[in-house]
Amino acid sequence: MRGLSAAVLCLALAAAWLLPSASPAWARAQLAAPDGRLARPATGDTLATSTVRARPVQQVGGPFHYGIQAHLFWTDRPRVVSMAREAGFTWVKQQVRWDSIEPQAKGVYDWRELDAAVAAANQGGLRVLLSISAAPQWATGGNPIAGPPNNYQDFADFMRVVAQRYKGRVHAYEMWNEQNLWYEWGGKGRLNAGDYVRLLRLAYGAVKAVDPGAVVIAGALTPTGVNDGDTAIDDLLYLEQMYAAGVRDVSDAIGAHPHGYNNSPDDWMDTKTVASEGFKGHPSFYFRRLEQYRLLMERVGDPDRPIWITEVGWTTANQAPGYEYGRDNSEQDQARHLVRALEKARDEYPWVQAMFIWSLNFSTLVPPHDEKFPWSIINADWSPRPAYTAIKNMPKGGRNLRPPRPPTAAQVAQFARVGDCRWQIAVQLVGFTRSADVTNSSSGFYDACGVEAGEYASPDAPVGRTNENGELTVVLDHPDFGRYDYVFTDSVGRAAAVTIAYDPSTPPSGAATAANVAEIARVGDCQWRITVQLAGFTPQADVVASSSGSYDACGVEAGAYATPPGGVGRTNENGELTVVLDHPDFGRYDYVFTDSAGRSAAATIAYAP
């Protein structure tokens, strides 16, 4: 499923974001296969915890894989494989409904179509990704809505058999599909990221037990723009909940479906390069939603795990209700957006390691009024659409990566007194999203040269737009002196803070104080090591740190805490210091670092296993 495809649901949600589906629902995509029958997991599930611990199977920045989603059931398989190869794809994805393989009873299988599909891909030299979901009726207690089995061990048992049968011939498995959407998870009111990770944990262990080399991908979420907890959970929030439930220990990669609706891959909420007006202003409508996934993964301390885009596409004019935005995309737009998305993922996102276009050949299998028809990059007669030709002709070499973005930082570049009770401060921002609008909020206390004084707080206000390197110089005019705690945030969510404190007799010199989290590393069982880099402090000065927040000692103990100041080291001749913090727990930690001359900076560290 690629969004909220049901027209009734779209109309019900129109008041919120007017969000129809991003593309067709897979519940109707596997031709002639029965619908899934799913139910909420029962409390008596057999949940034997896997002892296999996930580690990213490829390092971020490794090879980029070109993939296409095709349908290899009930079709001319050699022709499909040949067209995929001719277009330059090296991977093919096949969506598989569990209920079509093991439909009648546990242990009774029908492998005919899947065997033939895998064999055709292998013979054509394509690597294979299987995306598997939709439990059979015998496993769900008769629930008519697609979703997981009552007993998650049933899915693990099935995945073990699949992985054993196709070891060496299927190279990656995606565990479920868009599980943050009600009709993928057994019905309304059942959505639960913790439940999904329980299912994934068992399936991950089952696959790795028989085929350790297979890539296991956490099921991709759908960007719905809806977060009512009943019909859908916002994909970014659901991903955060998956991390809280331990997804990093039971996946080799995170799946994503960043469909672009009627927007260019380079567009964002504050960037519009297309003529269309609808489907703007919410992160769910953009390919660049991926950047928010990455930001979250960095924040929770998982920067080395790759993202696999297991489905992405742009529909042209679509006859199905809920896909009216397809009218905004011409065939040339579809071609241009798909090529640009491939280029962007390959050259600008080193953490994206595979991208699968939706789709190759559904136009040859379904009628024109079917929602899946206009996403295809070939026509019903197998002739190429402009998108197929454009992808075929684009260079498919290795990555041409742009320089990596440095950590976000805000540093005072210049400080000047420009008049009677007037100061001007220039703050240099680095490491922010390229070509993004930036806002600033601040709080603190001020003294307007004896005329007025007090505490203050100001809401977010725009301060400018970053350049193509993610940099921006912000000039602040102050008719007063005191202490000012600034937070700069870009439109994707990257942020940095800086504290500026001065009075007429002792204006600051050099960089303002800054505390930037450089690394979060897991170093043992319930043990993490955080590295914080301090800059702009007094040279050769002792530094103390105090902190407060909330913690969870891996289920042994949890609660709020506050610690008094304690020594953490001495700055060098440039006023810099690297502080290493060892944590026997996870949670949220608000640190304040202060040197012996009174200069300080704050850093918030939040992560989960």
C-alpha positions in Angstrom: 0.0 0.0 0.0 1.3 3.4 -0.8 -0.9 5.6 1.4 -4.6 5.9 2.3 -6.0 4.5 -0.9 -9.6 3.9 0.1 -11.7 6.8 -1.2 -14.0 6.8 1.8 -11.0 7.2 4.1 -9.6 9.9 2.0 -12.8 11.9 2.2 -13.0 11.4 5.9 -9.5 12.8 6.3 -9.9 15.6 3.9 -10.5 18.1 6.6 -7.1 17.4 8.0 -4.7 17.3 5.0 -6.8 16.4 2.0 -4.6 13.4 1.6 -5.5 10.7 -0.9 -3.3 7.7 -1.4 0.2 8.0 -2.7 -0.3 5.0 -4.9 -2.3 1.8 -5.2 -3.0 -0.6 -2.3 -1.2 -3.9 -2.6 -4.1 -5.6 -1.0 -5.5 -5.6 -4.5 -2.3 -6.0 -6.4 -1.6 -9.7 -6.4 -3.9 -10.8 -9.2 -6.3 -13.6 -8.5 -4.9 -14.1 -5.0 -7.3 -14.2 -2.1 -7.5 -11.2 0.3 -5.7 -11.6 3.6 -7.6 -12.6 6.7 -5.9 -11.1 9.7 -6.4 -10.5 13.5 -4.9 -8.7 16.4 -2.1 -10.7 18.1 -3.4 -12.7 21.0 -1.8 -12.4 24.4 -0.8 -16.1 24.3 1.6 -15.7 21.4 4.7 -17.8 21.4 7.4 -15.1 21.3 10.8 -16.8 21.7 13.3 -14.0 21.6 15.9 -14.3 18.9 19.5 -14.3 20.1 20.6 -12.9 16.7 21.6 -9.2 17.0 21.4 -7.1 13.9 24.3 -5.2 12.5 24.1 -3.2 9.3 25.2 -5.5 6.5 26.7 -2.7 4.5 28.4 0.4 5.6 26.7 3.8 4.8 28.2 5.2 1.7 28.6 1.7 0.0 27.4 0.7 -3.4 24.0 2.0 -4.6 21.6 -0.6 -5.9 19.1 0.1 -8.8 15.9 -1.8 -8.3 12.5 -2.1 -9.9 9.3 -3.5 -8.5 7.8 -5.9 -11.0 5.0 -8.4 -11.0 6.4 -11.8 -12.0 3.3 -13.9 -11.3 0.9 -14.9 -14.1 2.9 -13.0 -16.8 5.6 -13.3 -19.4 8.4 -13.6 -16.9 11.4 -13.6 -19.4 10.0 -10.5 -21.0 9.7 -8.7 -17.7 13.2 -9.7 -16.6 14.6 -8.7 -20.0 13.1 -5.2 -19.8 14.3 -4.7 -16.3 17.8 -5.6 -17.3 17.7 -3.5 -20.5 16.7 -0.4 -18.4 19.8 -0.9 -16.2 18.2 -2.4 -13.1 20.2 -5.0 -11.1 17.5 -5.8 -8.5 13.9 -6.8 -8.8 11.3 -6.7 -6.0 8.3 -9.1 -5.9 5.5 -8.5 -3.4 4.3 -11.7 -1.9 1.2 -12.4 0.0 1.8 -15.1 2.6 -1.9 -16.2 2.2 -1.2 -17.1 -1.4 1.7 -19.4 -0.5 0.4 -21.1 2.6 -3.4 -20.5 2.1 -5.2 -23.6 3.5 -3.2 -24.8 6.6 0.1 -24.5 8.3 2.8 -26.4 6.4 0.7 -26.8 3.2 2.4 -24.7 0.5 1.8 -23.7 -3.1 5.2 -22.6 -4.4 4.4 -22.6 -8.2 4.3 -18.9 -9.0 7.0 -17.9 -6.5 9.4 -20.6 -7.7 8.9 -19.5 -11.3 9.4 -15.9 -10.4 12.6 -16.4 -8.5 14.0 -18.7 -11.2 13.3 -16.2 -13.9 15.0 -13.4 -12.0 18.0 -15.6 -11.2 18.3 -16.7 -14.9 18.2 -13.1 -16.0 21.0 -12.1 -13.6 18.8 -10.0 -11.3 19.1 -10.0 -7.5 15.8 -10.6 -5.7 14.0 -8.7 -2.9 10.8 -10.3 -1.6 8.4 -8.2 0.4 6.1 -10.4 2.4 2.9 -9.6 4.3 -0.8 -10.6 4.7 -1.3 -13.7 6.9 -3.6 -16.5 5.7 -7.0 -17.0 7.2 -6.1 -20.0 9.2 -3.6 -17.9 11.1 -5.9 -14.9 11.8 -9.1 -16.4 13.1 -11.0 -15.2 10.1 -10.3 -11.4 10.2 -11.2 -10.1 6.7 -8.7 -7.3 6.9 -5.0 -7.9 6.0 -2.6 -7.9 8.8 -0.4 -10.1 11.1 -1.2 -13.6 12.5 -2.6 -14.2 16.0 0.6 -16.0 16.8 3.7 -14.2 15.6 5.6 -17.5 15.6 3.6 -18.7 12.7 5.1 -15.9 10.6 8.6 -16.7 11.8 8.1 -20.4 10.9 6.9 -19.4 7.4 9.9 -17.1 6.9 12.3 -19.8 8.0 10.9 -22.1 5.3 11.1 -19.4 2.7 14.6 -18.4 3.6 15.7 -22.1 3.5 14.0 -22.8 0.2 15.5 -19.7 -1.5 18.9 -19.5 0.2 21.4 -18.0 -2.2 18.6 -17.2 -4.7 16.7 -14.5 -2.8 19.0 -11.9 -1.5 16.8 -9.6 0.7 13.5 -9.8 2.6 11.3 -6.9 3.6 9.2 -7.9 6.6 5.7 -6.6 6.1 4.5 -3.5 4.3 3.2 -0.2 5.6 2.3 -1.5 9.0 1.4 2.0 10.2 -1.8 1.8 8.2 -5.0 0.2 9.5 -5.8 -2.1 6.5 -2.2 -3.5 6.6 -2.4 -4.3 10.3 -5.7 -6.1 10.9 -8.1 -3.2 11.2 -8.7 0.1 12.9 -7.5 0.6 16.5 -4.9 -2.1 16.3 -1.8 -0.1 15.1 1.2 -0.7 17.4 4.9 -0.3 16.6 5.8 -2.5 19.6 3.7 -5.3 18.2 5.3 -5.0 14.8 8.9 -5.1 16.3 7.8 -8.3 18.2 6.8 -9.8 14.9 10.0 -8.6 13.2 12.2 -9.9 16.0 11.0 -13.5 15.5 11.1 -13.3 11.7 14.6 -11.8 11.7 15.9 -14.6 13.8 14.2 -17.2 11.7 15.8 -15.9 8.4 19.3 -15.4 9.9 19.3 -18.9 11.4 19.2 -20.4 7.9 20.5 -17.7 5.6 22.8 -15.3 7.6 23.8 -13.4 4.4 20.3 -12.3 3.5 19.5 -8.7 4.1 16.4 -8.3 6.4 14.7 -4.9 6.0 12.2 -3.4 8.5 8.9 -3.0 6.7 8.5 0.4 5.0 6.0 2.8 6.4 3.5 4.9 4.4 3.7 8.7 4.7 0.0 9.3 5.3 -0.1 12.8 6.8 -2.6 11.3 9.3 -1.9 10.5 13.0 -5.1 9.6 14.7 -3.8 6.3 16.0 -6.8 4.5 14.6 -6.6 4.6 10.8 -2.9 5.6 10.7 0.1 6.6 12.7 2.4 9.3 11.3 5.3 7.4 9.7 8.0 9.4 11.4 6.4 8.9 14.8 5.9 5.2 14.1 9.6 4.9 13.2 10.6 6.5 16.5 8.3 4.1 18.3 10.0 1.2 16.3 13.4 2.4 17.6 12.0 2.6 21.2 10.9 -1.0 20.8 14.4 -2.2 19.6 14.2 -2.3 15.8 17.9 -1.7 15.5 18.6 -5.1 17.0 16.4 -7.0 14.5 17.0 -5.3 11.1 19.8 -4.8 8.7 18.1 -1.7 7.0 15.1 0.5 7.4 12.5 0.5 4.6 10.9 3.6 3.2 8.2 4.6 0.7 8.9 8.4 0.0 6.4 8.9 -2.8 6.4 12.4 -4.3 2.7 12.9 -5.2 2.8 15.9 -7.6 6.1 17.4 -6.3 9.7 17.3 -7.6 12.2 15.2 -5.6 14.0 18.5 -4.8 10.9 20.2 -3.5 10.1 20.7 0.2 7.5 22.5 2.3 9.3 25.8 1.6 10.4 24.9 -2.0 8.1 24.7 -4.9 9.4 24.1 -8.5 6.2 22.7 -10.0 3.0 24.4 -11.2 0.6 22.3 -9.2 -1.0 23.8 -6.1 -2.4 20.8 -4.1 -0.5 18.5 -1.9 1.9 21.0 -0.5 3.0 22.1 3.0 3.2 18.7 4.8 6.3 16.5 5.0 4.3 13.5 3.8 4.0 14.9 0.3 7.7 14.9 -0.5 10.5 12.6 -1.5 12.7 14.5 0.9 10.7 13.1 3.8 13.7 10.7 3.8 15.8 13.4 5.3 13.6 13.4 8.4 14.0 9.7 8.7 17.8 10.1 8.6 17.7 12.9 11.2 15.7 10.7 13.5 18.2 7.8 13.0 21.1 10.1 13.9 19.3 11.4 16.9 18.7 8.0 18.4 22.3 6.9 17.8 21.9 4.7 14.7 23.7 6.6 11.9 25.3 3.5 10.3 22.1 1.7 9.4 21.2 2.2 5.7 17.7 3.1 4.4 16.3 1.0 1.5 13.7 2.7 -0.6 11.6 -0.3 -1.3 9.0 1.6 -3.3 8.8 5.0 -4.9 7.0 6.4 -7.9 4.9 9.2 -9.5 1.5 8.3 -11.0 0.3 10.1 -14.1 -3.4 10.8 -14.6 -5.2 8.1 -12.6 -8.8 7.1 -13.0 -9.1 5.6 -9.5 -10.7 7.8 -6.8 -8.2 9.3 -4.4 -5.5 9.7 -7.0 -6.6 12.9 -8.6 -3.3 14.5 -8.0 -1.9 12.3 -10.8 -3.4 14.7 -13.3 -0.7 17.2 -12.3 2.0 14.7 -13.5 2.6 14.4 -17.3 4.5 11.4 -18.6 7.5 13.7 -19.0 7.1 14.8 -15.4 7.1 11.2 -14.3 10.2 10.5 -16.3 12.0 13.6 -15.0 11.0 13.0 -11.3 12.1 9.3 -11.3 15.5 10.0 -12.8 16.1 12.9 -10.4 15.0 10.8 -7.5 17.5 8.1 -8.5 20.3 10.7 -8.8 19.4 12.3 -5.5 19.4 9.1 -3.6 22.6 7.9 -5.2 24.6 11.2 -5.0 23.2 13.1 -2.1 22.1 10.4 0.4 25.0 8.1 1.1 22.8 6.4 3.7 20.3 5.2 1.0 21.7 2.0 -0.4 18.9 0.7 -2.7 15.9 2.3 -4.5 13.1 0.4 -6.1 10.9 2.1 -8.7 7.1 1.4 -8.5 6.5 -0.1 -10.9 7.5 -1.8 -14.2 4.6 -3.8 -15.7 1.3 -3.6 -13.8 -0.1 -1.8 -16.9 0.1 -5.1 -18.8 -1.9 -6.9 -16.1 -4.7 -4.6 -15.0 -7.3 -2.4 -16.8 -6.8 1.3 -17.2 -9.2 2.3 -14.4 -7.2 0.2 -11.9 -5.2 2.5 -9.5 -1.9 0.5 -10.3 -2.1 1.1 -14.1 -0.6 4.6 -14.5 2.4 4.1 -12.1 4.0 1.7 -14.6 6.9 2.8 -16.7 5.8 0.7 -19.7 2.5 0.8 -21.6 -0.2 -2.0 -21.7 1.3 -3.1 -25.0 4.8 -3.4 -23.4 6.1 -0.4 -25.3 8.2 2.0 -23.2 6.8 5.1 -21.6 9.1 8.2 -21.4 10.0 7.2 -17.8 11.4 3.8 -19.0 13.4 5.4 -21.7 14.8 8.1 -19.4 15.8 5.6 -16.8 17.4 3.4 -19.4 19.4 6.2 -20.8 20.6 7.7 -17.5 24.2 6.9 -16.4 24.2 4.0 -13.9 27.7 4.4 -12.5 28.7 4.4 -8.9 28.0 7.2 -6.4 29.1 10.8 -7.1 28.7 11.8 -3.5 28.6 15.4 -2.4 30.9 16.2 0.5 29.3 14.9 3.7 27.4 17.4 5.8 29.2 18.4 9.0 27.3 18.3 12.3 25.0 21.2 12.8 26.7 24.1 14.6 26.0 27.7 15.4 29.0 29.8 16.1 29.5 33.6 16.6 31.6 34.7 13.7 31.7 38.4 14.6 30.7 40.7 17.4 30.7 44.5 17.1 29.4 47.6 19.1 27.7 49.7 16.4 26.2 52.5 18.4 25.0 53.8 21.8 23.6 50.7 23.5 23.6 48.8 20.2 25.5 45.6 19.3 25.6 43.5 16.2 26.4 39.8 16.3 26.9 37.6 13.3 26.2 33.9 13.8 27.5 31.3 11.3 25.3 28.2 10.9 26.8 25.1 9.3 25.7 21.5 8.8 22.1 22.4 8.1 19.9 21.1 5.3 20.9 22.5 1.9 18.7 25.3 0.5 16.3 25.3 3.5 14.5 28.0 5.4 15.8 28.6 8.9 13.8 29.9 11.9 15.2 31.1 15.3 13.7 31.2 18.8 15.4 32.6 21.8 15.1 33.3 25.5 17.2 34.7 28.3 17.5 38.0 30.1 18.4 41.5 28.9 19.4 45.0 30.2 18.6 47.8 27.8 21.4 50.0 29.2 19.5 50.7 32.4 16.3 51.8 30.7 14.6 48.5 30.9 15.6 45.0 32.0 14.1 41.5 32.5 13.6 38.0 31.2 12.3 37.3 27.7 11.2 34.6 25.3 10.6 35.0 21.6 8.8 32.5 19.3 10.1 31.1 16.1 10.8 33.7 13.4 12.4 33.3 10.0 16.1 34.4 9.7 17.1 33.3 6.2 17.8 30.4 3.8 20.8 28.2 3.8 23.0 27.9 0.7 23.8 24.8 -1.3 26.3 23.7 1.4 23.8 24.0 4.2 25.4 27.3 5.6 23.9 30.6 6.6 25.1 33.7 8.3 22.6 35.3 10.6 23.1 38.9 11.7 21.4 39.8 15.0 20.9 43.4 16.1 20.7 43.9 19.9 19.6 47.2 21.6 20.6 45.7 24.9 23.0 43.3 26.6 22.6 40.2 28.8 22.3 36.5 28.1 20.6 35.1 25.0 20.0 31.4 24.3 19.3 31.0 20.6 18.0 27.9 18.8 18.2 27.8 15.0 16.0 25.1 13.2 15.7 24.4 9.5 12.6 23.2 7.7 13.7 19.5 7.9 14.3 19.7 11.6 18.1 20.1 11.9 18.9 22.4 14.8 21.8 24.0 16.6 21.9 26.2 19.7 24.2 29.0 20.8 24.4 31.1 23.9 25.6 34.7 23.7 26.3 36.5 27.0 28.0 39.9 27.3 27.9 43.3 28.9 29.4 46.6 27.8 32.6 46.1 29.6 33.4 42.5 28.6 32.0 41.7 25.1 32.8 38.2 23.9 35.6 37.5 21.4 35.9 34.7 19.0 33.3 31.9 18.7 30.4 31.7 21.0 30.2 28.6 23.2 28.8 25.5 21.6 28.3 21.9 22.6 27.8 19.5 19.7 27.2 15.8 20.0 29.8 14.2 17.8 29.0 10.5 18.3 26.7 8.1 20.2 28.0 4.5 20.3 26.7 1.4 21.9 29.7 -0.2 23.7 28.2 -3.1 25.6 25.0 -4.5 27.1 23.1 -1.5 28.3 26.2 0.7 27.8 26.5 3.7 25.6 29.3 6.2 25.0 28.5 9.8 24.0 31.2 12.2 22.7 30.4 15.9 23.0 32.7 18.6 21.4 32.9 21.9 23.2 34.0 25.1 21.4 34.2 28.8 22.1 35.0 28.3 25.8 37.7 30.1 27.7 41.2 28.8 26.8 42.9 26.7 29.4 39.9 26.6 31.7 38.4 23.9 33.8 34.9 22.8 32.7 32.1 21.3 34.8 28.9 19.6 33.6 25.5 19.3 35.3 22.6 17.3 33.8 19.0 16.4 34.3 16.3 14.5 32.5 14.9 11.0 32.4 16.6 7.6 32.1 15.8 3.9 31.7 18.5 1.4 32.9 17.3 -1.2 30.4 14.3 -2.1 32.4 16.1 -2.5 35.7 15.4 1.0 36.9 13.9 4.2 35.4 12.9 7.7 36.4 13.8 11.4 36.4 17.2 12.6 37.7 19.4 15.7 38.3 23.1 15.8 39.0 25.2 18.7 40.4 28.1 20.1 38.5 31.2 17.8 38.2 34.5 18.2 36.5 34.8 16.9 32.9 38.2 18.3 31.8 40.2 21.4 30.8 39.9 23.3 27.5 42.9 23.6 25.1 44.5 26.8 24.0 41.6 27.3 21.5 38.9 27.0 24.1 38.0 23.5 22.9 37.4 20.3 24.8 36.1 16.8 23.8 34.0 15.3 26.6 33.3 11.5 26.7 30.2 10.5 28.7 29.6 6.8 29.6 25.9 5.9 30.2 24.6 2.7 31.7 21.1 3.6 30.5 19.2 5.4 27.8 16.7 8.3 27.8 16.9 12.1 27.6 19.8 14.0 29.1 20.0 17.8 29.3 23.6 18.8 29.9 25.0 22.2 30.7 28.8 22.7 30.4 30.3 25.7 32.2 33.9 26.8 32.4 35.7 28.5 35.3 35.2 31.9 33.7 31.4 31.4 33.4 31.1 30.6 29.7 28.6 27.8 29.1 26.7 25.8 26.5 23.9 23.2 26.6 23.4 20.0 24.8 20.4 17.7 24.8 21.1 14.0 24.2 18.1 11.6 23.6 18.3 8.0 22.4 16.9 4.6 22.9 18.1 1.1 22.2 
